[in-house]
């Protein structure tokens, strides 16, 4: 079984519509650290490698002619990216202070954990998910 060999999620790849806006969002608002930044003139494409505090990476791509991908209504495919936080009120407040529109904090009826959604500049749904106990990360 593959799960016997998996350590953790290494990275998530996101294709953005406006490179400068998305780069600022993921570095200045979310607080990702830049690992590497590359531009390929022949493809008119950018690739920005970012790191979250736990080492999980986000690959941010920009292609000049990438088509839009619908997020709403619920479409098949990856639904959202959830970021684990220990204090959801403080994390949500940090986003709101930077002008990010956040949904109200809700309670997951199955796990009893609190969460709220917001979106990146392209409307990609992102979630803050409060984890108070280390056992909660192993669901």
VMD Tcl script that builds the backbone (N, CA, C; Angstrom):
set m [mol new atoms 417]
animate dup $m
set s [atomselect $m all]
$s set {name element resname resid chain x y z} {
  {N N UNK 1 A 0.837 -1.173 0.000}
  {CA C UNK 1 A 0.000 0.000 0.000}
  {C C UNK 1 A 0.891 1.248 0.000}
  {N N UNK 2 A 0.566 2.195 -0.836}
  {CA C UNK 2 A 1.364 3.413 -0.979}
  {C C UNK 2 A 1.481 4.186 0.327}
  {N N UNK 3 A 0.429 4.197 1.141}
  {CA C UNK 3 A 0.449 4.962 2.391}
  {C C UNK 3 A 1.617 4.576 3.293}
  {N N UNK 4 A 2.118 3.362 3.162}
  {CA C UNK 4 A 3.263 2.927 3.965}
  {C C UNK 4 A 4.530 3.703 3.639}
  {N N UNK 5 A 4.570 4.374 2.494}
  {CA C UNK 5 A 5.770 5.076 2.053}
  {C C UNK 5 A 5.630 6.597 2.080}
  {N N UNK 6 A 4.425 7.094 2.242}
  {CA C UNK 6 A 4.197 8.542 2.205}
  {C C UNK 6 A 4.586 9.165 3.537}
  {N N UNK 7 A 5.360 10.270 3.474}
  {CA C UNK 7 A 5.754 10.986 4.680}
  {C C UNK 7 A 4.776 12.112 5.001}
  {N N UNK 8 A 4.446 12.927 4.002}
  {CA C UNK 8 A 3.533 14.063 4.162}
  {C C UNK 8 A 3.286 14.645 2.784}
  {N N UNK 9 A 2.400 15.612 2.691}
  {CA C UNK 9 A 2.205 16.325 1.429}
  {C C UNK 9 A 3.432 17.204 1.219}
  {N N UNK 10 A 4.073 17.106 0.064}
  {CA C UNK 10 A 5.258 17.909 -0.223}
  {C C UNK 10 A 4.892 19.294 -0.735}
  {N N UNK 11 A 4.016 19.360 -1.748}
  {CA C UNK 11 A 3.639 20.664 -2.285}
  {C C UNK 11 A 2.272 20.616 -2.943}
  {N N UNK 12 A 1.727 21.790 -3.099}
  {CA C UNK 12 A 0.491 22.012 -3.840}
  {C C UNK 12 A 0.845 23.000 -4.937}
  {N N UNK 13 A 0.387 22.760 -6.159}
  {CA C UNK 13 A 0.662 23.660 -7.283}
  {C C UNK 13 A -0.583 24.481 -7.589}
  {N N UNK 14 A -0.386 25.782 -7.740}
  {CA C UNK 14 A -1.480 26.711 -8.027}
  {C C UNK 14 A -1.100 27.525 -9.257}
  {N N UNK 15 A -2.011 27.632 -10.213}
  {CA C UNK 15 A -1.802 28.485 -11.386}
  {C C UNK 15 A -2.618 29.750 -11.170}
  {N N UNK 16 A -1.951 30.897 -11.216}
  {CA C UNK 16 A -2.621 32.170 -10.931}
  {C C UNK 16 A -2.813 32.989 -12.205}
  {N N UNK 17 A -3.706 33.969 -12.127}
  {CA C UNK 17 A -3.969 34.819 -13.296}
  {C C UNK 17 A -3.103 36.074 -13.310}
  {N N UNK 18 A -2.715 36.568 -12.140}
  {CA C UNK 18 A -1.890 37.778 -12.035}
  {C C UNK 18 A -0.731 37.462 -11.093}
  {N N UNK 19 A 0.446 37.268 -11.667}
  {CA C UNK 19 A 1.598 36.814 -10.894}
  {C C UNK 19 A 1.944 37.763 -9.752}
  {N N UNK 20 A 2.030 39.056 -10.020}
  {CA C UNK 20 A 2.432 40.016 -8.987}
  {C C UNK 20 A 1.436 40.045 -7.831}
  {N N UNK 21 A 0.155 40.030 -8.150}
  {CA C UNK 21 A -0.884 40.070 -7.113}
  {C C UNK 21 A -0.840 38.798 -6.264}
  {N N UNK 22 A -0.734 37.648 -6.914}
  {CA C UNK 22 A -0.706 36.383 -6.175}
  {C C UNK 22 A 0.582 36.226 -5.375}
  {N N UNK 23 A 1.701 36.655 -5.938}
  {CA C UNK 23 A 2.964 36.597 -5.194}
  {C C UNK 23 A 2.854 37.424 -3.921}
  {N N UNK 24 A 2.317 38.628 -4.020}
  {CA C UNK 24 A 2.147 39.483 -2.840}
  {C C UNK 24 A 1.201 38.840 -1.828}
  {N N UNK 25 A 0.119 38.242 -2.301}
  {CA C UNK 25 A -0.843 37.608 -1.402}
  {C C UNK 25 A -0.185 36.473 -0.621}
  {N N UNK 26 A 0.484 35.568 -1.319}
  {CA C UNK 26 A 1.047 34.396 -0.644}
  {C C UNK 26 A 2.267 34.729 0.216}
  {N N UNK 27 A 3.012 35.781 -0.121}
  {CA C UNK 27 A 4.171 36.145 0.701}
  {C C UNK 27 A 3.806 37.150 1.791}
  {N N UNK 28 A 3.081 38.212 1.439}
  {CA C UNK 28 A 2.798 39.281 2.398}
  {C C UNK 28 A 1.590 39.005 3.289}
  {N N UNK 29 A 0.562 38.370 2.754}
  {CA C UNK 29 A -0.657 38.119 3.530}
  {C C UNK 29 A -0.576 36.772 4.244}
  {N N UNK 30 A -0.298 35.712 3.499}
  {CA C UNK 30 A -0.193 34.381 4.101}
  {C C UNK 30 A 1.120 34.245 4.872}
  {N N UNK 31 A 2.198 34.836 4.366}
  {CA C UNK 31 A 3.486 34.783 5.045}
  {C C UNK 31 A 4.392 33.652 4.599}
  {N N UNK 32 A 4.182 33.149 3.394}
  {CA C UNK 32 A 5.057 32.098 2.866}
  {C C UNK 32 A 6.452 32.660 2.608}
  {N N UNK 33 A 7.443 31.807 2.788}
  {CA C UNK 33 A 8.835 32.172 2.520}
  {C C UNK 33 A 9.169 31.781 1.088}
  {N N UNK 34 A 9.843 32.678 0.363}
  {CA C UNK 34 A 10.250 32.384 -1.014}
  {C C UNK 34 A 11.469 31.469 -0.983}
  {N N UNK 35 A 11.359 30.340 -1.677}
  {CA C UNK 35 A 12.474 29.404 -1.811}
  {C C UNK 35 A 13.221 29.693 -3.107}
  {N N UNK 36 A 12.473 29.840 -4.193}
  {CA C UNK 36 A 13.073 30.099 -5.506}
  {C C UNK 36 A 12.043 30.766 -6.400}
  {N N UNK 37 A 12.547 31.567 -7.344}
  {CA C UNK 37 A 11.681 32.248 -8.303}
  {C C UNK 37 A 12.334 32.142 -9.674}
  {N N UNK 38 A 11.569 31.670 -10.648}
  {CA C UNK 38 A 12.107 31.472 -11.993}
  {C C UNK 38 A 11.148 32.001 -13.046}
  {N N UNK 39 A 11.734 32.542 -14.113}
  {CA C UNK 39 A 10.948 33.005 -15.257}
  {C C UNK 39 A 11.497 32.328 -16.502}
  {N N UNK 40 A 10.609 31.774 -17.325}
  {CA C UNK 40 A 11.010 31.153 -18.590}
  {C C UNK 40 A 10.490 32.027 -19.725}
  {N N UNK 41 A 11.365 32.842 -20.349}
  {CA C UNK 41 A 10.914 33.754 -21.401}
  {C C UNK 41 A 10.250 33.048 -22.578}
  {N N UNK 42 A 10.755 31.886 -22.969}
  {CA C UNK 42 A 10.189 31.170 -24.105}
  {C C UNK 42 A 8.747 30.742 -23.888}
  {N N UNK 43 A 8.394 30.494 -22.643}
  {CA C UNK 43 A 7.029 30.071 -22.309}
  {C C UNK 43 A 6.219 31.212 -21.697}
  {N N UNK 44 A 6.872 32.350 -21.483}
  {CA C UNK 44 A 6.242 33.470 -20.773}
  {C C UNK 44 A 5.591 32.974 -19.484}
  {N N UNK 45 A 6.378 32.244 -18.695}
  {CA C UNK 45 A 5.819 31.667 -17.478}
  {C C UNK 45 A 6.728 31.899 -16.275}
  {N N UNK 46 A 6.070 32.043 -15.135}
  {CA C UNK 46 A 6.757 32.180 -13.856}
  {C C UNK 46 A 6.509 30.934 -13.026}
  {N N UNK 47 A 7.478 30.610 -12.169}
  {CA C UNK 47 A 7.301 29.580 -11.149}
  {C C UNK 47 A 7.932 30.105 -9.874}
  {N N UNK 48 A 7.111 30.200 -8.848}
  {CA C UNK 48 A 7.558 30.683 -7.545}
  {C C UNK 48 A 7.388 29.549 -6.548}
  {N N UNK 49 A 8.483 29.119 -5.937}
  {CA C UNK 49 A 8.435 28.077 -4.910}
  {C C UNK 49 A 8.370 28.751 -3.552}
  {N N UNK 50 A 7.332 28.417 -2.802}
  {CA C UNK 50 A 7.073 29.024 -1.501}
  {C C UNK 50 A 7.044 27.947 -0.427}
  {N N UNK 51 A 7.367 28.321 0.814}
  {CA C UNK 51 A 7.324 27.366 1.923}
  {C C UNK 51 A 6.440 27.896 3.039}
  {N N UNK 52 A 5.619 27.013 3.580}
  {CA C UNK 52 A 4.855 27.295 4.788}
  {C C UNK 52 A 5.745 26.968 5.984}
  {N N UNK 53 A 5.398 27.412 7.189}
  {CA C UNK 53 A 6.267 27.175 8.350}
  {C C UNK 53 A 6.621 25.711 8.604}
  {N N UNK 54 A 5.728 24.772 8.273}
  {CA C UNK 54 A 6.017 23.357 8.525}
  {C C UNK 54 A 6.837 22.706 7.421}
  {N N UNK 55 A 7.200 23.468 6.390}
  {CA C UNK 55 A 7.984 22.931 5.286}
  {C C UNK 55 A 7.169 22.542 4.070}
  {N N UNK 56 A 5.850 22.445 4.214}
  {CA C UNK 56 A 5.007 22.175 3.053}
  {C C UNK 56 A 5.194 23.312 2.060}
  {N N UNK 57 A 5.251 22.966 0.785}
  {CA C UNK 57 A 5.524 23.979 -0.233}
  {C C UNK 57 A 4.310 24.253 -1.113}
  {N N UNK 58 A 4.265 25.468 -1.620}
  {CA C UNK 58 A 3.284 25.874 -2.620}
  {C C UNK 58 A 4.072 26.287 -3.851}
  {N N UNK 59 A 3.752 25.685 -4.993}
  {CA C UNK 59 A 4.338 26.101 -6.266}
  {C C UNK 59 A 3.325 27.022 -6.930}
  {N N UNK 60 A 3.699 28.275 -7.108}
  {CA C UNK 60 A 2.818 29.253 -7.734}
  {C C UNK 60 A 3.283 29.459 -9.171}
  {N N UNK 61 A 2.413 29.127 -10.111}
  {CA C UNK 61 A 2.726 29.247 -11.535}
  {C C UNK 61 A 1.903 30.362 -12.163}
  {N N UNK 62 A 2.460 30.957 -13.216}
  {CA C UNK 62 A 1.694 31.883 -14.047}
  {C C UNK 62 A 2.052 31.599 -15.498}
  {N N UNK 63 A 1.029 31.348 -16.299}
  {CA C UNK 63 A 1.179 31.154 -17.738}
  {C C UNK 63 A 0.339 32.218 -18.422}
  {N N UNK 64 A 0.891 32.853 -19.437}
  {CA C UNK 64 A 0.209 33.974 -20.097}
  {C C UNK 64 A -1.170 33.604 -20.626}
  {N N UNK 65 A -1.366 32.377 -21.060}
  {CA C UNK 65 A -2.641 32.018 -21.688}
  {C C UNK 65 A -3.414 30.946 -20.920}
  {N N UNK 66 A -3.211 30.843 -19.624}
  {CA C UNK 66 A -3.926 29.819 -18.853}
  {C C UNK 66 A -5.409 30.167 -18.756}
  {N N UNK 67 A -6.284 29.218 -19.074}
  {CA C UNK 67 A -7.723 29.493 -18.977}
  {C C UNK 67 A -8.178 29.535 -17.520}
  {N N UNK 68 A -9.252 30.246 -17.269}
  {CA C UNK 68 A -9.823 30.300 -15.921}
  {C C UNK 68 A -10.422 28.942 -15.575}
  {N N UNK 69 A -10.411 28.610 -14.287}
  {CA C UNK 69 A -11.011 27.362 -13.811}
  {C C UNK 69 A -12.128 27.741 -12.845}
  {N N UNK 70 A -13.326 27.241 -13.077}
  {CA C UNK 70 A -14.424 27.618 -12.181}
  {C C UNK 70 A -14.246 27.019 -10.792}
  {N N UNK 71 A -14.536 27.807 -9.758}
  {CA C UNK 71 A -14.531 27.312 -8.388}
  {C C UNK 71 A -15.957 27.125 -7.885}
  {N N UNK 72 A -16.833 27.984 -8.324}
  {CA C UNK 72 A -18.227 27.929 -7.881}
  {C C UNK 72 A -19.125 27.834 -9.091}
  {N N UNK 73 A -20.196 27.093 -9.111}
  {CA C UNK 73 A -20.597 26.220 -8.005}
  {C C UNK 73 A -19.586 25.097 -7.821}
  {N N UNK 74 A -19.787 24.299 -6.795}
  {CA C UNK 74 A -18.853 23.212 -6.504}
  {C C UNK 74 A -18.542 22.429 -7.774}
  {N N UNK 75 A -17.271 22.404 -8.141}
  {CA C UNK 75 A -16.831 21.694 -9.340}
  {C C UNK 75 A -16.019 20.472 -8.922}
  {N N UNK 76 A -15.890 19.511 -9.805}
  {CA C UNK 76 A -15.071 18.343 -9.509}
  {C C UNK 76 A -13.609 18.756 -9.438}
  {N N UNK 77 A -12.829 17.990 -8.717}
  {CA C UNK 77 A -11.409 18.278 -8.588}
  {C C UNK 77 A -11.075 18.778 -7.196}
  {N N UNK 78 A -9.880 19.288 -7.041}
  {CA C UNK 78 A -9.436 19.789 -5.749}
  {C C UNK 78 A -10.373 20.894 -5.285}
  {N N UNK 79 A -10.919 20.769 -4.093}
  {CA C UNK 79 A -11.929 21.714 -3.609}
  {C C UNK 79 A -11.306 22.926 -2.926}
  {N N UNK 80 A -10.360 22.701 -2.016}
  {CA C UNK 80 A -9.732 23.813 -1.315}
  {C C UNK 80 A -8.437 23.341 -0.660}
  {N N UNK 81 A -7.664 24.308 -0.186}
  {CA C UNK 81 A -6.437 24.051 0.551}
  {C C UNK 81 A -6.676 24.521 1.973}
  {N N UNK 82 A -6.490 23.645 2.957}
  {CA C UNK 82 A -6.721 23.987 4.360}
  {C C UNK 82 A -5.386 24.208 5.065}
  {N N UNK 83 A -5.310 25.300 5.808}
  {CA C UNK 83 A -4.117 25.651 6.571}
  {C C UNK 83 A -4.419 25.453 8.052}
  {N N UNK 84 A -3.618 24.673 8.726}
  {CA C UNK 84 A -3.801 24.379 10.139}
  {C C UNK 84 A -3.330 25.565 10.981}
  {N N UNK 85 A -4.168 25.993 11.925}
  {CA C UNK 85 A -3.817 27.084 12.838}
  {C C UNK 85 A -4.165 26.660 14.262}
  {N N UNK 86 A -3.500 27.271 15.249}
  {CA C UNK 86 A -3.796 26.948 16.643}
  {C C UNK 86 A -4.772 27.928 17.273}
  {N N UNK 87 A -4.929 29.117 16.688}
  {CA C UNK 87 A -5.871 30.110 17.204}
  {C C UNK 87 A -6.592 30.726 16.016}
  {N N UNK 88 A -7.785 30.242 15.747}
  {CA C UNK 88 A -8.490 30.666 14.538}
  {C C UNK 88 A -8.919 32.127 14.595}
  {N N UNK 89 A -9.283 32.623 15.787}
  {CA C UNK 89 A -9.674 34.035 15.876}
  {C C UNK 89 A -8.520 34.951 15.490}
  {N N UNK 90 A -7.334 34.678 16.029}
  {CA C UNK 90 A -6.166 35.508 15.725}
  {C C UNK 90 A -5.773 35.397 14.260}
  {N N UNK 91 A -5.808 34.186 13.719}
  {CA C UNK 91 A -5.442 33.984 12.312}
  {C C UNK 91 A -6.429 34.694 11.394}
  {N N UNK 92 A -7.720 34.561 11.684}
  {CA C UNK 92 A -8.746 35.227 10.872}
  {C C UNK 92 A -8.588 36.741 10.969}
  {N N UNK 93 A -8.342 37.236 12.182}
  {CA C UNK 93 A -8.159 38.678 12.382}
  {C C UNK 93 A -6.965 39.198 11.576}
  {N N UNK 94 A -5.877 38.428 11.529}
  {CA C UNK 94 A -4.694 38.837 10.754}
  {C C UNK 94 A -5.040 38.986 9.280}
  {N N UNK 95 A -5.888 38.101 8.759}
  {CA C UNK 95 A -6.310 38.206 7.359}
  {C C UNK 95 A -7.214 39.415 7.144}
  {N N UNK 96 A -8.188 39.587 8.024}
  {CA C UNK 96 A -9.134 40.704 7.898}
  {C C UNK 96 A -8.395 42.034 7.965}
  {N N UNK 97 A -7.391 42.138 8.845}
  {CA C UNK 97 A -6.597 43.372 8.951}
  {C C UNK 97 A -5.897 43.721 7.649}
  {N N UNK 98 A -5.624 42.713 6.816}
  {CA C UNK 98 A -4.958 42.949 5.537}
  {C C UNK 98 A -5.945 43.026 4.382}
  {N N UNK 99 A -7.224 43.163 4.713}
  {CA C UNK 99 A -8.239 43.363 3.690}
  {C C UNK 99 A -8.786 42.104 3.052}
  {N N UNK 100 A -8.505 40.948 3.634}
  {CA C UNK 100 A -9.009 39.688 3.084}
  {C C UNK 100 A -10.415 39.440 3.623}
  {N N UNK 101 A -11.345 39.152 2.721}
  {CA C UNK 101 A -12.715 38.849 3.105}
  {C C UNK 101 A -12.780 37.409 3.602}
  {N N UNK 102 A -13.158 37.226 4.857}
  {CA C UNK 102 A -13.247 35.890 5.451}
  {C C UNK 102 A -14.689 35.579 5.823}
  {N N UNK 103 A -15.074 34.340 5.630}
  {CA C UNK 103 A -16.384 33.895 6.083}
  {C C UNK 103 A -16.373 33.798 7.608}
  {N N UNK 104 A -17.543 33.750 8.227}
  {CA C UNK 104 A -17.597 33.566 9.685}
  {C C UNK 104 A -16.978 32.227 10.097}
  {N N UNK 105 A -16.506 32.178 11.320}
  {CA C UNK 105 A -15.969 30.932 11.874}
  {C C UNK 105 A -17.141 29.989 12.133}
  {N N UNK 106 A -16.970 28.750 11.678}
  {CA C UNK 106 A -18.012 27.735 11.859}
  {C C UNK 106 A -17.439 26.526 12.599}
  {N N UNK 107 A -18.324 25.657 13.046}
  {CA C UNK 107 A -17.933 24.435 13.738}
  {C C UNK 107 A -18.215 23.240 12.838}
  {N N UNK 108 A -17.189 22.405 12.625}
  {CA C UNK 108 A -17.368 21.191 11.835}
  {C C UNK 108 A -18.219 20.222 12.660}
  {N N UNK 109 A -19.398 19.844 12.163}
  {CA C UNK 109 A -20.283 18.986 12.959}
  {C C UNK 109 A -19.732 17.576 13.181}
  {N N UNK 110 A -18.771 17.166 12.390}
  {CA C UNK 110 A -18.219 15.818 12.520}
  {C C UNK 110 A -17.010 15.773 13.444}
  {N N UNK 111 A -16.132 16.767 13.341}
  {CA C UNK 111 A -14.891 16.758 14.130}
  {C C UNK 111 A -14.934 17.689 15.331}
  {N N UNK 112 A -15.926 18.574 15.368}
  {CA C UNK 112 A -16.054 19.591 16.419}
  {C C UNK 112 A -14.892 20.587 16.395}
  {N N UNK 113 A -14.199 20.693 15.272}
  {CA C UNK 113 A -13.124 21.668 15.100}
  {C C UNK 113 A -13.700 22.906 14.417}
  {N N UNK 114 A -13.091 24.053 14.692}
  {CA C UNK 114 A -13.555 25.305 14.097}
  {C C UNK 114 A -12.777 25.599 12.820}
  {N N UNK 115 A -13.462 26.235 11.861}
  {CA C UNK 115 A -12.852 26.542 10.574}
  {C C UNK 115 A -13.527 27.755 9.965}
  {N N UNK 116 A -12.848 28.356 8.993}
  {CA C UNK 116 A -13.465 29.413 8.187}
  {C C UNK 116 A -12.763 29.455 6.834}
  {N N UNK 117 A -13.508 29.924 5.850}
  {CA C UNK 117 A -12.990 30.000 4.490}
  {C C UNK 117 A -12.679 31.436 4.092}
  {N N UNK 118 A -11.712 31.565 3.198}
  {CA C UNK 118 A -11.386 32.820 2.527}
  {C C UNK 118 A -10.885 32.418 1.150}
  {N N UNK 119 A -10.456 33.359 0.345}
  {CA C UNK 119 A -10.030 33.020 -1.018}
  {C C UNK 119 A -8.761 33.774 -1.381}
  {N N UNK 120 A -8.001 33.188 -2.302}
  {CA C UNK 120 A -6.828 33.887 -2.826}
  {C C UNK 120 A -7.300 34.859 -3.912}
  {N N UNK 121 A -6.404 35.634 -4.507}
  {CA C UNK 121 A -6.832 36.637 -5.498}
  {C C UNK 121 A -7.575 36.076 -6.704}
  {N N UNK 122 A -7.404 34.793 -7.011}
  {CA C UNK 122 A -8.120 34.179 -8.129}
  {C C UNK 122 A -9.394 33.469 -7.693}
  {N N UNK 123 A -9.753 33.590 -6.428}
  {CA C UNK 123 A -10.962 32.946 -5.939}
  {C C UNK 123 A -10.766 31.504 -5.498}
  {N N UNK 124 A -9.511 31.021 -5.444}
  {CA C UNK 124 A -9.253 29.671 -4.962}
  {C C UNK 124 A -9.642 29.607 -3.490}
  {N N UNK 125 A -10.553 28.709 -3.122}
  {CA C UNK 125 A -10.952 28.627 -1.720}
  {C C UNK 125 A -9.805 28.135 -0.841}
  {N N UNK 126 A -9.564 28.870 0.230}
  {CA C UNK 126 A -8.581 28.502 1.239}
  {C C UNK 126 A -9.316 28.417 2.570}
  {N N UNK 127 A -8.824 27.576 3.462}
  {CA C UNK 127 A -9.500 27.361 4.737}
  {C C UNK 127 A -8.511 27.487 5.880}
  {N N UNK 128 A -8.930 28.138 6.948}
  {CA C UNK 128 A -8.216 28.083 8.216}
  {C C UNK 128 A -8.901 26.989 9.021}
  {N N UNK 129 A -8.139 26.038 9.530}
  {CA C UNK 129 A -8.695 24.915 10.280}
  {C C UNK 129 A -7.979 24.855 11.619}
  {N N UNK 130 A -8.719 25.081 12.691}
  {CA C UNK 130 A -8.109 25.141 14.019}
  {C C UNK 130 A -7.815 23.738 14.538}
  {N N UNK 131 A -6.556 23.507 14.897}
  {CA C UNK 131 A -6.121 22.227 15.444}
  {C C UNK 131 A -5.551 22.498 16.823}
  {N N UNK 132 A -6.264 22.023 17.839}
  {CA C UNK 132 A -5.852 22.266 19.219}
  {C C UNK 132 A -5.079 21.099 19.808}
  {N N UNK 133 A -5.240 19.920 19.230}
  {CA C UNK 133 A -4.637 18.704 19.752}
  {C C UNK 133 A -3.861 18.031 18.629}
  {N N UNK 134 A -2.641 17.601 18.895}
  {CA C UNK 134 A -1.821 16.966 17.858}
  {C C UNK 134 A -2.521 15.757 17.249}
  {N N UNK 135 A -3.360 15.070 18.011}
  {CA C UNK 135 A -4.079 13.908 17.475}
  {C C UNK 135 A -5.045 14.317 16.372}
  {N N UNK 136 A -5.495 15.581 16.383}
  {CA C UNK 136 A -6.433 16.052 15.369}
  {C C UNK 136 A -5.803 16.129 13.990}
  {N N UNK 137 A -4.495 16.145 13.899}
  {CA C UNK 137 A -3.834 16.242 12.601}
  {C C UNK 137 A -3.757 14.889 11.910}
  {N N UNK 138 A -4.130 13.830 12.598}
  {CA C UNK 138 A -3.997 12.485 12.043}
  {C C UNK 138 A -5.329 11.897 11.612}
  {N N UNK 139 A -6.270 12.730 11.221}
  {CA C UNK 139 A -7.583 12.235 10.800}
  {C C UNK 139 A -7.502 11.506 9.494}
}
mol reanalyze $m
mol bondsrecalc $m
mol representation Tube
mol addrep $m
